[in-house]
Amino acid sequence: MPIASLLFHDVFLREPRESGFESAAADRYKLPLAEFDAQLGALAGVCDDAPILAPHLIDSNVTKPCATSEKSRVFPYAITVDDGGVSYYTVVADRLEGRGWRGHCFVTTNRIGERGFLSASQIRELDARGHVIGSHSQTHPMRFSGCSIAQMRREWTRSRAALEDLLGHDISVASVPGGYFSAAVARTAADAGLRVLFTSEPTTRTRSDRRCLVVGRFTVRPRCRNDFASRIVLPPARTRRAEWAGWTAKKAIKPLLGSTYARVADWWLTPRS
């Protein structure tokens, strides 16, 4: 069941700290509005079908690619937004709905109602408008896979319970904070009753880990090509392979550099004149 899932973070109008976590590390993933609109426009240009939603993955076998012509075979794709920043309500949802689309909004539950984050009433409204609300953990640990098994279970269980109390229905979808994934992360998510878990691994392959479907995602970053998202869902596989290679290298380097990694990443992602 190949799926080309896209991972976004906050979208801002003037400066990155309008929405979501306030740090240099968080800002590296936030998109200016013009860049977000360009990515959505490129996606709409290659596929007439709306993005799929996680309940479809649970209830059916999504294998059929969408197509705009005989020559264009496009992966089924999902749009996901991490952290629970207020920009999902103020910017993202309207942009998606304007195209008849809906997305996944993953919420860090102990941030609900804080400055820059979604309020309880905004989350309820987004849910009523058809967006999938999911867990992004309770506290967003820096290295989720480094937590103890007991802590992982608490993070998933408490965040899921908070969202279910807020919305009055089952929450079965989550995304891994910080991109730190392991088999234990999936196992504890399943133990907490979650049935679909999105990671930051750039792959179209899905797999079942006990009772939980694990789905990779391709991160859309600032200053990507305006057609980056559409290149992920289209053949050939060149862009997807490049993302995989970069992610694999980063995964190997992170433990070696430790706290220095953030400074190296900031330097690498700074535009050169």
N, C-alpha and C positions, 0 to 999 in steps of 0.2 A: 504494500500500500504506500507508494511514494507520495510525499506531500512536501511542497516547497513553502514552509512557514517562514514568515518575515517577522523579525523582532525590531520594534521601535521602542524608543523611550519618550521623554517629554518633547513637546513642540513649543517653541517660544516665539513671541512677537518681537520683543526688543532685546532681551538678554536672558541667558539660560536659567538664571535662578528665579525666574517667575514661577516655576512649577517643579515639584519633586524635590529630591535631595539636593542640598547645597554643598557641593564640594567640587574640586577640580576633576576628580575621577568621574563623578556623575555627569559633569558638563561635557565630557568628551563624547557622550552618546546622544546629546539633545540636539534636535534639528531646528533650524530656522523654519518658519512657516513656508517660505517660498520653496525650500528644498523638499519639505514634506509634500506640498502640493505637486511638485514636479514628479516625485516618485509615484504618487497615486495616479497622476495623469498618464505616466508611462505604462503602469499596470493596466489601466482601463483601455489603453491603445492596443494591447495584445490579447486581451481576453474579455469576452462579453459576460462570462459567468461571474457571479458574486463570490467573494471569498467563502470558504467553508467554515463552519463553526464546530467546536469540539463535540457538542452533542451528536453531530452527524458521524463522528469517528466512533463514538460509543455504540450508536444504534444501527450503523450500516457499514458496509465495506466500500469505502470510497476509493475507487480505482480508475474511474473513467476520466481521462484528461478533458479539459474544455478546449474548444478550438474556435478560432475566428475564420479559418479557411482550411482548405485541403492541405496546405503546406505548413500550417502552424499548429503544432501540438503542444499544449501548455499544461504543466503540472497543476493538479488541484492545489490551491494555496490558501493559507490562513494569514490574517493580520493580527498581530499581538502587540500589546503595549505594556511594558513592565513599570512597576514601582507604585502606581496609584496616584500620580501627580494630577493636580487640578486641570492641567491642559487636556486631559482626555475629555472632560466635560466642556470646557470652554472653546476648544479648537477641534480636537480629533473627531469626536462623535458627529459633529455637524458636517465635517468634510466627508466622512464615510457615508453618512445618511444621504448626502446630496447625490451620491452615485447609487443609492439603493443598497448599500453595503452595511454590514455590521462587523464589529471586531471583538477581540478579547481584551478585557481590562483587568490586569493582575494587580491586586491591592496588598500593600504592606499594612496589616490591619492595625498595628498600634500607632500608625500615623494618621488614621482617619480623623478628620476635623482639624488637623494642625495646619499652620500656614503653608501654603503651596501644595497641599494635598486635598484629595476629594473629601467632601463632607458626607455624612450618613445620608442626607436627603439627596445629594447628587448621585450617590451610588444607587439608591433606590430608583431614581428616575432613569438612569442609564440602563438598569436591569429591565425596567418596564418598557423601554424603547427597543429592546431586543439585543442589546450587547451582552456578551457572556462575561459575567463577573467571576473572577477566580482568585485563588490565594497566591500571594507572593511571599508567604511566610508571615509570622507575627512581627518579628523585629528586624528582618533583613540582615542576618549575620554576615560579616565580611567574607568568611570562608565556610560556606554551609557544609561542605563535605568534610570539614575538619571538626565539626561539632560531634558530640557524643551521640550515640543512638537515641538515648533518652531525650536529649535536647532537640534532635531532629523531629522526633515524634511530637514533642510539645509544640514546636513551631508550627507544624502542619495541623495538628489537632486543634490548637487554640485559634489559629487564624481561620480555619474552616468553620469552627463553631461560631466565631464572631460574625462571619458573613452570613451564616445560616440564620442566626438570631436577627440580623439586620433585615434580611430579605424574605425570610419565612419559607424558604425552600432549600432543597439539597444543593450543595456545592461539591462538584466532582472534578474540577479542573484547577490546575496550579501551574506555576512556572518557578524554576529554580533561581533564587537570588544570586547575583554575582557570578553566575556561570560555573560555579564549583559543583560538579556533578560526580556521583559515584553510584555503584549498585546499592549502597546503603541508603542513599538519598531517595531512590525510587522505591526501595523496600519499605521505608518508613512512611513515604507518601501513601503507598497502598495500605499500610496498616492503619493510617488515619482515615481511610475511606475514599481517597482520591483515585480517580479512574483514568485521567489523562494528565501527563506531566510533560510540559514543554521545557527543553533544555536550551543551552546556547551552542550546542554542537552543530556545525553547519553541514547537515546531511538531509537528504530527502527520505532516507530510510526510517521506518518506524519499527519498534519492537515491543513485545510484551514482557514486562518484568513482574512476575507473579500476576497480580490482578490489575496492574497499571500499564497503560499504553504510553510509551516514551516516544516523544516527537522532537526531532531536532529543529533548529531555527537558524536563519541567516540574518545577521545583525546589519541593519541599515544605519550607517554612521554619517556624521556631518562630512560634507565635501566629497561624498561618494558621487560617482557619475549620476546624472539625473535619471538615467535609464537603468540604474543598478538593480532595482527590484524586478523590473521586467526581464532583465537578463537572468535572474535567478529562476524564474518560472518557465523560461523558454529554453529549447535546445539551441546550440550545443551546450555541453557541460563545462566549457572552459571557465566561466566565472565561478561556478559552484566548486570546481576543482581548486581554483586559486584561493577561494575562501577556506576550503578545507586545509590546504597546505599552510596558510597563514595561521589558522587556529591551532593546528597541530604544533607548529613551531612555538607559538605563544604558550601553549600548555606546557611544553618542555622547559621553557625559559622562566616562567613565573616562579617555580619553586627555587630556582637557582639565584634569582635576583632579589627575592623577598620584597621588602618595602621599597627597594630601589626601582622595582619594575614600573611603578606609577610615574616616576620622574623620567624614565626612559621612554615610556609611552607618550607622555606629554611632549617630549622633544620630537619624537618621531611623527606625531600627528600635527605639529605646528607647521603651517604653510611656509614654504620658502619663497623668497622673492626672486 
